Amino acid sequence: MTTLTDPAPLPIDEIRADVAEILDLPVDEVGLDDNLLAEGLDSIRMMTLSARWRSRGFDVPYVELAKRPTVREWSELFAGAVG
């Protein structure tokens, strides 16, 4: 159960925008089901995103992000990481 102090799930549009920013792409070029590793997301950039999201209260392990490298799958991971 989410309380007023628990963070809301990270919106999928926000995940997509963060990925687009780190890949220096327009948001509309980042598909929800694109394999982000194939699109150029390397381990350093993925760690940067992980740290950014952790600072917002979402603690999803880097290894889980690497196993499921799509915006849609990350959104599902973040939904499960909330309070």
GINOR-V550130 format. One record per helix or strand of 2 or more residues. SS is the DSSP state (2 for helix, 1 for strand). FROM is the first residue (numbers start at 0). TO is the last residue. Records with the same first field share a line. If there is no record, write none. Layout:
SS: FROM-TO, FROM-TO
This chain:
2: 11-22, 26-28, 42-54, 61-66, 70-79
